[in-house]
Amino acid sequence: MTEVKTKVVLREIVSKSSPLTLTPNTTLREAAQAMQKAKKGAVLIVDGKKLCGIFTERDLVNRVVAAGLDPASASLAEVMTTDLVVIHPDDSHWAALSVMVHNEVRHLPVVDGDQVVGLVSRRQLMALDNALMEGDIARREASRLFI
C-alpha cells in the first residue's frame, strides 16, 4: 500500500496566495474596503517588512462598531491586535490547528524570523484536514473501513 499524506507543512499552503497587508496608519474604512475587495477575513499590519499586528472581521465588530469608532478617521494602529500568536512555515497544519485552538484564534500569521510568509485560517486548515481524511478513506480497501 502506498503511503498516504496525512499532514502538510504550512509553507506548502501559504505559497499559493499572498496575505493582505496594510500599514498601521490605514483607516478602518480603507481596511474594511481592502478586506472586502480581497475577500479576506483578516489583514496583517506591517511596518516596512516587520509584522506589528493583525486585524480581523471580529475586531471590526467588537473594537470598531460596538465601540462606536468612526471608521473614516480611526486607524488600524488604534484597534489591531499586537500580542501576536505566530507559527513557522515548516510547522505542520496539525501544529497550526493546535496553536489556534489553544490560543482561541481563527487566523494565524506564518512567520520565518522577521519575514511574513503568509496567513492561514482555521477554516482553511480544517478543509485541508477534511480533504486529507477523505483521500485516506478513498485509498483504503472497503473491507478494512468497517472493523
N, CA, C and O of each residue as an XYZ file, in Angstrom:
588
protein
N       0.853     -1.185      0.000
C       0.000      0.000      0.000
C       0.895      1.243      0.000
O       1.897      1.274      0.714
N       0.557      2.246     -0.772
C       1.343      3.471     -0.837
C       1.087      4.318      0.404
O       0.017      4.257      1.009
N       2.089      5.107      0.768
C       1.969      5.968      1.942
C       0.994      7.109      1.657
O       1.055      7.750      0.608
N       0.113      7.343      2.592
C      -0.902      8.377      2.451
C      -0.407      9.639      3.147
O       0.099      9.582      4.267
N      -0.555     10.758      2.488
C      -0.165     12.034      3.069
C      -1.198     12.429      4.121
O      -2.383     12.570      3.819
N      -0.738     12.606      5.354
C      -1.663     12.936      6.441
C      -1.395     14.305      7.042
O      -2.166     14.779      7.876
N      -0.318     14.940      6.628
C      -0.063     16.292      7.104
C       0.612     17.093      5.997
O       1.233     16.546      5.086
N       0.468     18.382      6.111
C       1.037     19.295      5.124
C       1.753     20.397      5.902
O       1.225     20.905      6.891
N       2.954     20.767      5.455
C       3.633     21.880      6.109
C       3.035     23.189      5.612
O       2.588     23.291      4.470
N       3.036     24.173      6.476
C       2.386     25.450      6.177
C       2.993     26.150      4.969
O       2.293     26.857      4.243
N       4.279     25.960      4.750
C       4.937     26.590      3.594
C       4.221     26.201      2.295
O       4.084     27.024      1.390
N       3.766     24.945      2.204
C       3.042     24.481      1.014
C       1.707     25.207      0.858
O       1.280     25.501     -0.258
N       1.063     25.488      1.968
C      -0.258     26.124      1.944
C      -0.143     27.598      1.583
O      -0.860     28.084      0.709
N       0.755     28.309      2.251
C       0.826     29.760      2.058
C       1.511     30.155      0.760
O       1.420     31.308      0.339
N       2.192     29.217      0.122
C       2.856     29.550     -1.148
C       1.851     29.786     -2.264
O       2.204     30.320     -3.316
N       0.599     29.390     -2.043
C      -0.429     29.502     -3.080
C      -1.120     30.865     -3.114
O      -1.828     31.174     -4.072
N      -0.919     31.682     -2.079
C      -1.547     33.009     -2.066
C      -0.778     33.945     -1.147
O      -0.051     33.508     -0.255
N      -0.951     35.225     -1.377
C      -0.302     36.236     -0.552
C      -1.298     36.804      0.448
O      -2.469     36.998      0.120
N      -0.839     37.072      1.669
C      -1.758     37.677      2.634
C      -2.000     39.141      2.296
O      -1.174     39.792      1.655
N      -3.128     39.636      2.731
C      -3.416     41.059      2.605
C      -2.630     41.766      3.702
O      -2.732     41.406      4.874
N      -1.849     42.770      3.322
C      -1.080     43.538      4.299
C      -1.385     45.026      4.133
O      -1.546     45.524      3.019
N      -1.459     45.712      5.254
C      -1.673     47.160      5.282
C      -0.767     47.765      6.341
O      -0.168     47.044      7.139
N      -0.667     49.079      6.346
C       0.157     49.768      7.330
C      -0.693     50.227      8.516
O      -1.912     50.344      8.399
N      -0.054     50.484      9.652
C      -0.798     50.887     10.848
C      -1.624     52.167     10.684
O      -2.640     52.328     11.360
N      -1.208     53.070      9.806
C      -1.937     54.335      9.650
C      -3.123     54.232      8.694
O      -3.802     55.232      8.462
N      -3.387     53.064      8.140
C      -4.544     52.853      7.264
C      -5.823     53.046      8.071
O      -5.939     52.539      9.186
N      -6.784     53.780      7.507
C      -8.043     53.958      8.236
C      -8.817     52.645      8.254
O      -8.605     51.764      7.420
N      -9.713     52.540      9.218
C     -10.528     51.338      9.352
C     -11.437     51.151      8.139
O     -11.677     50.019      7.716
N     -11.936     52.230      7.585
C     -12.757     52.129      6.381
C     -11.938     51.579      5.220
O     -12.394     50.686      4.506
N     -10.730     52.106      5.028
C      -9.856     51.617      3.959
C      -9.526     50.138      4.172
O      -9.477     49.364      3.216
N      -9.303     49.755      5.420
C      -9.000     48.353      5.730
C     -10.193     47.461      5.398
O     -10.029     46.410      4.779
N     -11.390     47.874      5.803
C     -12.594     47.085      5.521
C     -12.817     46.963      4.019
O     -13.193     45.898      3.529
N     -12.588     48.047      3.289
C     -12.759     48.007      1.838
C     -11.728     47.081      1.188
O     -12.051     46.339      0.260
N     -10.497     47.127      1.675
C      -9.447     46.252      1.135
C      -9.761     44.790      1.436
O      -9.549     43.922      0.590
N     -10.268     44.514      2.644
C     -10.636     43.151      3.016
C     -11.786     42.648      2.140
O     -11.783     41.501      1.693
N     -12.763     43.517      1.901
C     -13.900     43.145      1.060
C     -13.436     42.843     -0.368
O     -13.827     41.833     -0.953
N     -12.608     43.717     -0.916
C     -12.132     43.551     -2.291
C     -11.299     42.273     -2.437
O     -11.417     41.562     -3.435
N     -10.460     41.987     -1.442
C      -9.588     40.813     -1.498
C     -10.296     39.538     -1.023
O      -9.747     38.440     -1.120
N     -11.521     39.700     -0.509
C     -12.285     38.573      0.043
C     -11.499     37.863      1.142
O     -11.377     36.638      1.148
N     -10.966     38.662      2.072
C     -10.165     38.158      3.188
C     -10.844     38.519      4.502
O     -11.436     39.591      4.630
N     -10.757     37.630      5.466
C     -11.342     37.871      6.786
C     -10.367     38.483      7.763
O     -10.727     38.785      8.901
N      -9.119     38.669      7.324
C      -8.100     39.241      8.200
C      -7.048     39.950      7.364
O      -6.828     39.627      6.197
N      -6.414     40.914      7.986
C      -5.328     41.648      7.342
C      -4.151     41.702      8.303
O      -4.325     41.907      9.504
N      -2.953     41.518      7.765
C      -1.743     41.658      8.571
C      -1.275     43.104      8.486
O      -1.254     43.696      7.407
N      -0.903     43.664      9.626
C      -0.438     45.046      9.669
C       1.091     45.002      9.743
O       1.674     44.397     10.643
N       1.716     45.662      8.770
C       3.171     45.663      8.695
C       3.706     47.096      8.710
O       3.095     48.025      8.182
N       4.860     47.229      9.330
C       5.584     48.493      9.333
C       6.885     48.212      8.604
O       7.810     47.627      9.168
N       6.952     48.629      7.351
C       8.047     48.204      6.485
C       7.805     46.743      6.167
O       6.795     46.395      5.556
N       8.731     45.880      6.580
C       8.536     44.440      6.399
C       8.227     43.747      7.718
O       8.018     42.534      7.751
N       8.196     44.514      8.808
C       8.002     43.934     10.135
C       6.517     43.800     10.473
O       5.761     44.767     10.384
N       6.115     42.600     10.858
C       4.747     42.350     11.287
C       4.526     43.001     12.646
O       5.259     42.739     13.600
N       3.506     43.853     12.721
C       3.246     44.532     14.005
C       1.826     44.332     14.506
O       1.505     44.764     15.613
N       0.958     43.683     13.715
C      -0.395     43.454     14.190
C      -1.235     42.670     13.205
O      -0.811     42.356     12.093
N      -2.458     42.361     13.658
C      -3.447     41.696     12.819
C      -4.797     42.334     13.119
O      -5.059     42.753     14.247
N      -5.643     42.405     12.108
C      -6.987     42.969     12.245
C      -7.938     42.029     11.525
O      -7.716     41.686     10.364
N      -9.003     41.609     12.213
C      -9.932     40.630     11.662
C     -11.352     41.185     11.613
O     -11.647     42.248     12.158
N     -12.212     40.436     10.948
C     -13.634     40.798     10.902
C     -14.209     40.886     12.314
O     -15.023     41.764     12.602
N     -13.793     39.994     13.179
C     -14.257     40.015     14.564
C     -13.822     41.307     15.261
O     -14.583     41.878     16.043
N     -12.606     41.764     14.980
C     -12.132     43.033     15.537
C     -12.985     44.187     15.038
O     -13.275     45.123     15.783
N     -13.383     44.119     13.785
C     -14.225     45.172     13.200
C     -15.533     45.303     13.976
O     -15.990     46.409     14.264
N     -16.123     44.168     14.307
C     -17.383     44.189     15.063
C     -17.148     44.643     16.502
O     -17.812     45.561     16.984
N     -16.205     44.001     17.182
C     -16.023     44.242     18.617
C     -15.285     45.525     18.965
O     -15.625     46.183     19.949
N     -14.300     45.884     18.192
C     -13.451     47.031     18.549
C     -13.786     48.312     17.796
O     -13.345     49.397     18.175
N     -14.567     48.179     16.730
C     -14.898     49.363     15.940
C     -16.383     49.683     16.063
O     -16.752     50.707     16.637
N     -17.229     48.820     15.531
C     -18.667     49.083     15.513
C     -19.224     49.169     16.934
O     -19.867     50.157     17.289
N     -18.979     48.138     17.747
C     -19.520     48.121     19.112
C     -18.958     49.249     19.966
O     -19.632     49.743     20.870
N     -17.720     49.658     19.680
C     -17.084     50.733     20.443
C     -17.461     52.120     19.934
O     -17.121     53.121     20.564
N     -18.162     52.189     18.798
C     -18.595     53.468     18.260
C     -17.505     54.286     17.608
O     -17.620     55.508     17.523
N     -16.436     53.634     17.142
C     -15.360     54.378     16.477
C     -15.795     54.794     15.071
O     -16.612     54.127     14.436
N     -15.243     55.892     14.604
C     -15.510     56.372     13.252
C     -14.517     55.707     12.298
O     -13.330     56.030     12.330
N     -14.979     54.785     11.452
C     -14.073     54.077     10.543
C     -13.333     54.987      9.567
O     -12.269     54.628      9.064
N     -13.891     56.150      9.303
C     -13.247     57.069      8.360
C     -12.041     57.773      8.975
O     -11.145     58.209      8.251
N     -12.009     57.890     10.301
C     -10.900     58.627     10.917
C     -10.014     57.769     11.812
O      -8.841     58.096     11.996
N     -10.533     56.690     12.370
C      -9.718     55.824     13.227
C      -8.811     54.952     12.358
O      -9.153     54.621     11.223
N      -7.658     54.587     12.901
C      -6.687     53.802     12.133
C      -6.529     52.390     12.708
O      -6.942     52.097     13.830
N      -5.926     51.547     11.905
C      -5.638     50.190     12.344
C      -4.784     50.175     13.609
O      -4.954     49.308     14.466
N      -3.870     51.129     13.725
C      -2.993     51.191     14.900
C      -3.785     51.278     16.197
O      -3.303     50.836     17.240
N      -4.985     51.836     16.154
C      -5.802     52.012     17.348
C      -6.499     50.739     17.793
O      -6.844     50.608     18.967
N      -6.713     49.796     16.882
C      -7.538     48.630     17.212
C      -6.910     47.269     16.881
O      -7.475     46.233     17.232
N      -5.769     47.258     16.222
C      -5.176     45.976     15.824
C      -4.701     45.191     17.046
O      -4.384     45.765     18.087
N      -4.659     43.886     16.896
C      -4.098     43.024     17.921
C      -2.589     43.041     17.760
O      -2.068     42.755     16.682
N      -1.890     43.378     18.834
C      -0.432     43.449     18.762
C       0.248     42.314     19.525
O       1.434     42.053     19.323
N      -0.492     41.644     20.395
C       0.031     40.485     21.119
C      -0.168     39.277     20.219
O      -1.126     38.519     20.375
N       0.746     39.109     19.279
C       0.559     38.156     18.183
C       0.949     36.728     18.539
O       1.933     36.482     19.236
N       0.155     35.808     18.043
C       0.458     34.385     18.064
C       0.835     34.044     16.636
O       0.050     34.283     15.718
N       2.023     33.490     16.431
C       2.502     33.182     15.086
C       3.007     31.745     15.027
O       3.145     31.078     16.052
N       3.276     31.285     13.819
C       3.803     29.933     13.617
C       4.819     29.961     12.479
O       4.785     30.850     11.627
N       5.718     28.988     12.471
C       6.782     28.891     11.476
C       6.285     28.145     10.233
O       5.468     27.233     10.358
N       6.756     28.509      9.045
C       6.284     27.870      7.814
C       6.627     26.388      7.693
O       6.012     25.685      6.891
N       7.579     25.902      8.459
C       7.932     24.483      8.390
C       7.120     23.628      9.362
O       7.288     22.409      9.404
N       6.245     24.260     10.140
C       5.358     23.511     11.023
C       4.212     22.909     10.219
O       3.895     23.379      9.126
N       3.600     21.876     10.760
C       2.517     21.186     10.064
C       1.185     21.903     10.255
O       1.030     22.747     11.138
N       0.231     21.542      9.401
C      -1.111     22.102      9.552
C      -1.715     21.639     10.878
O      -2.521     22.353     11.473
N      -1.331     20.451     11.340
C      -1.801     19.968     12.643
C      -1.328     20.875     13.765
O      -2.095     21.222     14.662
N      -0.046     21.260     13.706
C       0.512     22.152     14.728
C      -0.217     23.493     14.711
O      -0.511     24.062     15.762
N      -0.502     23.988     13.517
C      -1.204     25.273     13.400
C      -2.601     25.188     14.001
O      -3.022     26.093     14.722
N      -3.320     24.112     13.712
C      -4.658     23.943     14.293
C      -4.583     23.886     15.817
O      -5.417     24.470     16.508
N      -3.593     23.190     16.329
C      -3.421     23.088     17.776
C      -3.156     24.458     18.402
O      -3.737     24.796     19.432
N      -2.285     25.239     17.783
C      -1.984     26.592     18.267
C      -3.240     27.461     18.242
O      -3.499     28.215     19.180
N      -4.013     27.349     17.167
C      -5.237     28.147     17.039
C      -6.246     27.796     18.128
O      -6.822     28.686     18.754
N      -6.457     26.518     18.351
C      -7.418     26.092     19.368
C      -6.942     26.526     20.751
O      -7.722     27.068     21.534
N      -5.673     26.291     21.052
C      -5.116     26.634     22.362
C      -5.194     28.140     22.647
O      -5.450     28.549     23.780
N      -4.974     28.953     21.619
C      -4.955     30.413     21.796
C      -6.269     31.090     21.421
O      -6.388     32.312     21.512
N      -7.262     30.293     20.998
C      -8.582     30.799     20.634
C      -8.511     31.881     19.560
O      -9.111     32.949     19.686
N      -7.758     31.573     18.494
C      -7.664     32.475     17.346
C      -8.124     31.753     16.094
O      -8.053     30.527     16.012
N      -8.592     32.511     15.128
C      -9.071     31.935     13.873
C      -8.132     32.187     12.710
O      -8.258     31.558     11.659
N      -7.194     33.100     12.890
C      -6.212     33.426     11.846
C      -4.829     33.402     12.477
O      -4.638     33.884     13.594
N      -3.870     32.838     11.758
C      -2.529     32.655     12.306
C      -1.478     33.101     11.287
O      -1.338     32.496     10.225
N      -0.738     34.167     11.621
C       0.347     34.585     10.730
C       1.449     33.522     10.688
O       1.819     32.945     11.710
N       1.954     33.285      9.493
C       3.057     32.353      9.292
C       4.301     33.207      9.070
O       4.385     33.966      8.105
N       5.270     33.070      9.986
C       6.418     33.975     10.023
C       7.712     33.175     10.122
O       7.816     32.223     10.896
N       8.687     33.579      9.327
C      10.024     32.991      9.373
C      10.977     34.088      9.827
O      11.372     34.936      9.027
N      11.348     34.078     11.097
C      12.145     35.168     11.661
C      11.312     36.432     11.684
O      10.247     36.464     12.301
N      11.788     37.479     11.017
C      11.032     38.728     10.901
C      10.225     38.802      9.614
O       9.507     39.777      9.393
N      10.329     37.791      8.765
C       9.697     37.794      7.451
C       8.302     37.171      7.488
O       8.140     36.022      7.899
N       7.293     37.938      7.054
C       5.934     37.401      6.922
C       5.898     36.512      5.692
O       6.229     36.947      4.589
N       5.495     35.264      5.888
C       5.425     34.305      4.796
C       3.989     34.140      4.323
O       3.742     33.911      3.139
N       3.040     34.256      5.249
C       1.641     34.089      4.871
C       0.718     34.153      6.062
O       1.101     34.570      7.155
N      -0.509     33.730      5.825
C      -1.556     33.737      6.843
C      -2.445     32.538      6.582
O      -2.843     32.298      5.442
N      -2.762     31.782      7.626
C      -3.682     30.654      7.486
C      -4.875     30.872      8.405
O      -4.766     31.486      9.467
N      -6.013     30.352      7.967
C      -7.226     30.444      8.775
C      -7.604     29.054      9.271
O      -7.241     28.041      8.672
N      -8.335     29.029     10.370
C      -8.799     27.750     10.911
C      -9.693     27.040      9.892
O      -9.596     25.825      9.721
N     -10.544     27.781      9.230
C     -11.437     27.199      8.220
C     -10.630     26.552      7.096
O     -10.951     25.449      6.656
N      -9.603     27.225      6.642
C      -8.743     26.716      5.570
C      -8.058     25.407      5.998
O      -8.003     24.448      5.228
N      -7.543     25.381      7.222
C      -6.835     24.192      7.696
C      -7.785     23.034      7.964
O      -7.430     21.877      7.737
N      -8.980     23.329      8.443
C      -9.962     22.272      8.671
C     -10.418     21.667      7.339
O     -10.627     20.457      7.251
N     -10.571     22.489      6.317
C     -10.941     21.985      4.990
C      -9.829     21.092      4.441
O     -10.103     20.048      3.849
N      -8.589     21.499      4.636
C      -7.452     20.686      4.197
C      -7.442     19.354      4.938
O      -7.269     18.299      4.326
N      -7.624     19.402      6.241
C      -7.628     18.189      7.048
C      -8.744     17.247      6.590
O      -8.543     16.035      6.501
N      -9.899     17.801      6.306
C     -11.022     17.002      5.816
C     -10.678     16.345      4.478
O     -10.969     15.167      4.275
N     -10.066     17.091      3.577
C      -9.686     16.545      2.268
C      -8.657     15.422      2.426
O      -8.725     14.418      1.717
N      -7.712     15.582      3.345
C      -6.717     14.534      3.576
C      -7.378     13.266      4.111
O      -7.031     12.160      3.697
N      -8.329     13.426      5.028
C      -9.033     12.257      5.570
C      -9.865     11.575      4.492
O      -9.877     10.347      4.412
N     -10.553     12.340      3.670
C     -11.353     11.748      2.593
C     -10.471     11.001      1.599
O     -10.841      9.932      1.112
N      -9.307     11.566      1.302
C      -8.360     10.894      0.412
C      -7.865      9.592      1.005
O      -7.711      8.597      0.296
N      -7.613      9.596      2.312
C      -7.166      8.395      3.008
C      -8.251      7.325      2.957
O      -7.959      6.160      2.685
N      -9.481      7.702      3.210
C     -10.599      6.751      3.177
C     -10.773      6.184      1.772
O     -11.004      4.985      1.617
N     -10.667      7.024      0.753
C     -10.840      6.575     -0.631
C      -9.764      5.571     -1.042
O     -10.010      4.718     -1.896
N      -8.581      5.662     -0.447
C      -7.482      4.768     -0.806
C      -7.542      3.419     -0.086
O      -6.916      2.453     -0.523
N      -8.275      3.354      0.987
C      -8.323      2.125      1.788
C      -9.251      1.098      1.153
O     -10.214      1.431      0.462
N      -8.931     -0.128      1.409
C      -9.781     -1.229      0.962
C     -11.080     -1.158      1.759
O     -11.057     -1.003      2.980
N     -12.197     -1.270      1.073
C     -13.514     -1.114      1.718
C     -13.705     -2.036      2.903
O     -14.299     -1.628      3.901
N     -13.219     -3.271      2.828
C     -13.415     -4.215      3.923
C     -12.676     -3.796      5.195
O     -13.043     -4.239      6.284
N     -11.646     -2.956      5.088
C     -10.890     -2.519      6.252
C     -11.522     -1.308      6.944
O     -11.128     -0.956      8.057
N     -12.491     -0.675      6.297
C     -13.095      0.513      6.870
C     -14.086      0.191      7.985
O     -14.315      1.023      8.864
N     -14.672     -0.994      7.963
C     -15.744     -1.317      8.914
C     -15.347     -2.507      9.781
O     -15.920     -3.590      9.661
N     -14.400     -2.307     10.622
C     -13.933     -3.374     11.512
C     -14.478     -3.149     12.892
O     -14.205     -3.935     13.799
